[in-house]
Amino acid sequence: MARKADPPVTGDQLLKVLNALGNPHRMRIVAALAGGRNYVSALAREIGMGRPLLHMHLQRLEAAGLVTGSLELSEDGKAMKFFELTPFAYLLTPETLTRAAATLGEDTKTQDSQGTQDAQETQKERTP
């Protein structure tokens, strides 16, 4: 049986995904989660990042639809937040970018300011 084609991605959706993946920390998080789901504390240790900063990056990835989080209870009753990759595939060609660009809306102004904020946060993370 043939697989139903996914609907074309909108320009705003594509910008959100590219913005999320445009940060080296978030790329490392996606790479770590490619090995399977993990909970925040273990993921923070694996990546070598503090949990508050990791949470911020995970929120951006989740908002872009690249990861999903779920709260679960451990055997001792402790709440643990697990994250896993959401299956995704984006084909970037001039044609797909042209179609996506034609759908850009007012949300792009928010995306532009978010990109500036991400750049500032990355600079702060690099500054000793």
NORRAFEN-V780964 format. One record per residue. N is the residue number from 1. RES is the residue in one letter. SS is DSSP state (~ for helix, > for strand, _ for the rest). PHI is phi in whole degrees, -180 to 180 (none if undefined). Layout:
BEGIN
[[N:RES:SS:PHI] [N:RES:SS:PHI]]
END
This chain:
BEGIN
[[1:M:_:none] [2:A:_:-73] [3:R:_:-78] [4:K:_:-70] [5:A:_:-69] [6:D:_:-69] [7:P:_:-65] [8:P:_:-62] [9:V:_:-75] [10:T:_:-81] [11:G:~:-60] [12:D:~:-66] [13:Q:~:-64] [14:L:~:-63] [15:L:~:-63] [16:K:~:-63] [17:V:~:-67] [18:L:~:-64] [19:N:~:-64] [20:A:~:-63] [21:L:~:-83] [22:G:_:-79] [23:N:_:-112] [24:P:~:-61] [25:H:~:-65] [26:R:~:-70] [27:M:~:-63] [28:R:~:-66] [29:I:~:-64] [30:V:~:-60] [31:A:~:-62] [32:A:~:-66] [33:L:~:-76] [34:A:_:-64] [35:G:_:-80] [36:G:_:131] [37:R:_:-64] [38:N:>:-154] [39:Y:>:-96] [40:V:~:-56] [41:S:~:-62] [42:A:~:-67] [43:L:~:-64] [44:A:~:-62] [45:R:~:-65] [46:E:~:-61] [47:I:~:-86] [48:G:_:79] [49:M:_:-133] [50:G:_:-67] [51:R:~:-63] [52:P:~:-61] [53:L:~:-67] [54:L:~:-61] [55:H:~:-58] [56:M:~:-61] [57:H:~:-67] [58:L:~:-64] [59:Q:~:-63] [60:R:~:-66] [61:L:~:-66] [62:E:~:-69] [63:A:~:-63] [64:A:_:-84] [65:G:_:81] [66:L:_:-91] [67:V:>:-134] [68:T:>:-129] [69:G:>:-117] [70:S:>:-143] [71:L:>:-94] [72:E:>:-133] [73:L:>:-99] [74:S:_:-79] [75:E:_:-60] [76:D:_:-89] [77:G:_:86] [78:K:_:-83] [79:A:>:-76] [80:M:>:-131] [81:K:>:-96] [82:F:>:-101] [83:F:>:-127] [84:E:>:-146] [85:L:>:-70] [86:T:_:-92] [87:P:_:-56] [88:F:_:-150] [89:A:_:-155] [90:Y:_:-125] [91:L:_:-101] [92:L:_:-100] [93:T:_:-131] [94:P:~:-56] [95:E:~:-69] [96:T:~:-67] [97:L:~:-67] [98:T:~:-64] [99:R:~:-63] [100:A:~:-66] [101:A:~:-62] [102:A:_:-68] [103:T:_:-103] [104:L:_:-58] [105:G:_:-119] [106:E:_:-66] [107:D:~:-61] [108:T:~:-64] [109:K:~:-65] [110:T:~:-66] [111:Q:~:-62] [112:D:~:-62] [113:S:~:-70] [114:Q:~:-67] [115:G:~:-62] [116:T:~:-64] [117:Q:~:-63] [118:D:~:-60] [119:A:~:-62] [120:Q:~:-66] [121:E:~:-66] [122:T:~:-63] [123:Q:~:-63] [124:K:~:-63] [125:E:~:-65] [126:R:~:-83] [127:T:_:-78] [128:P:_:-68]]
END
